[in-house]
């Protein structure tokens, strides 16, 4: 009895590529992303409470659902072979249809700009908040400056933690070859595409 297509692919590439999106990969991704999002949100909330500046938390609150539910799935995820899987596992709704063509340059640049905004906005806002606190020592207590400085440091560390793990652990084994973050070697890409030119792993 012949094995199913995804089983044959896994046999050939299990040590080189993550050929199926599963709960383990999802949990790994969330473990890199969630701590950064949590500390970023805490920092922006404290920024609003301690300085009265609410434009950053409002912008972030609007940006997150637009980026992760609408924008990113459309320009990046919908082109990914994982996205075609009937068993695709994701906590967010799958609202776009799969697009078989690779990402074009406009989509790659747009995705990087959106991701950059997601990573830079909280830190930028927090540094602005810290400057505000430092310039108003008569009004605010020193302990708030210390606490907020620690939050900025933690945000920065978790930012790097997310980028490092995404780039070195997930993007090195991902079959979304047209993604600008993909770091699979050319040799493995060519081997995979020669054997499975139409990514038949997606027809699950």
N, C-alpha and C positions, 0 to 999 in steps of 0.2 A: 504494500500500500504506500503510495507516494505521500510524503509529508506535505502539509499545506505550504503555500508560498512563504508566509512570514516565518515558518519554522525553518525552511531551507535557508532563508536569508540570515536568520539568527545563527544557524550553524556555521555559515561562512564568515559572518561579521560580528559575532557576539563579543569578541575581544577588541574590536576596532570601533564599532558604532553602536549607539543605542537605537536599535531598529524599530522599537515600539515604545510609544509613550505610555507609561504605566504609573501606578501610585507611588512607587519608589522615586521615580524621577520628579514627579509633581511635588512630593514632600521635600525632596532635596532642594528644588527651586524655591519653595515657600520658606524653607529654613534659612536660605540666604537672603530672601527679600523681606520677610515679615519683620525681623528685628530692626532693619533700617527704616521701614515705614512707620513702625511703632515709635521709635525715638524721634523721628522727624515730626510726627504729629504732636508728640508731647512738647517738643521744642516750640512749635508754632502756637500751640494752645497757651503755653506759658508766656510767649511773646505777646499774645493778645491780652492776657490777664495782667501782666506786669507793666506793659507799655501802652496798652490801649490801641495798638496797631493791629487791626483785624483784616487788612487787605490781603496779607500773605496767606492766612488760614482759609480765607474765602477762595482765593485763587487756587490753592492746593486742593481744596475740597471739590471745586468744579473740575479741575484738571484731571484728577485721579480717575473718576469714572469715564470721562471722555477718552482718556488715553488707553486705559486697560480694557474697557468694555467695547468701545467703538473704533478708535483710531488704530491702535496696535493690532487687534485682530484682523482689521481690514487690510492694512498695508504689509503686515508681516506674517501673522499666523495663518491667514487664509491661503498663503502660498506654500505652507509647510506640509510635507507628506503626512506628518502626525495628524494634522487637522482633518484629513480625509477618513481616518479610521472611524469606524462605527463605534468602537469602544473608547474613543478619545475621552480622556478624563481631565476635567478642568472645573474649578469652582465657579467660573464665570459662564454666563450663557453663550452658547454658540449661535450667533445671529447672522453670520455671513456664510455664503456658499464657498466651497473650496474653489480656488483658482489655480489651475494646473500650471500656468506659465510662471517662470521665475520672477522674483522681484526685479523691477527695473531700477535705474539709478535714482530717479526721483523718489521712489518708495524707500530705497536704502537711506538716502540722505534725510528724508522726512522722519524715518524711524529713529535715526541717530539723533536728530534735533530734539524729538520728543523725549527720548531716553535721557539726553543731556539735561533737558529742562527738569525732568523728574529728579535727577541726581543733584542738580545745582541749586534749585530753588530753595529747599529747606536750609541748606548751609548758608546761602546768601542772606536769607531772611534772619537767620539766627545771629550772624555777625552784625547785621544792622541793629538787631535787638540788643546785643551786647554793648555796642557803641552807645546806644541810647541809655542803657543802664549806667554805664561808666560816666557819661556826661551829666547824670542827674543823681549824683551820690548824696546830695542834700535831701532828696526826696526818698530815695530807695536805700535799703540796707545793703551792706557789703555782702552778706551771705547770699543774696540773690545773684550777685555777679559771679560768685564762686560756683554756685549751683548751675547757672546758665553756661559758664565756661566748661564745666564737666559735661553738660549736655551737648555742647558743640563738639567737644573732643570725641564723645561717644558716637555722635552722628557721623563724624568724619571717619572714624575707625570702621563702623558698620557699613558705611558707603564703600570703602575700600574692600571690606569683607565680601560684600555682595558682588562687586565688579570682579574681584579676583576669582571667586568660586564659580561664578557664571562663565567667565572666560577660560578657566583652566580645567573645569570639571564637566560642564555641560556642553559648551560650545565646541569642545575638541572631539566630541563623539556624536554630534547632531547631524541628521540627514537632511536638514534644511540648508542645502549647499549655497543657495542664493542669498541667504541672510548675511548682512555685513559683519556680524559678529562670529560667523562660522569659522572655526579654526581646524577643520579636518584637513589632513594633508592632501596634496594633489594626487599622490599615488593611490590613496584609499578612495578618494572621490572617483578617479578614473576606473578603478577596479569595480567599484559598486555600480557606476553608470554603464559600464560595458556589459555587466552581467544582467542588470535590471534597468534598461534604458527608460522604461516608463514607470519606474518606481511601483512595481506591482505589489509591493508590501502594503500599499494604501488600499487595495481592494479586499478589505477584510469583511 
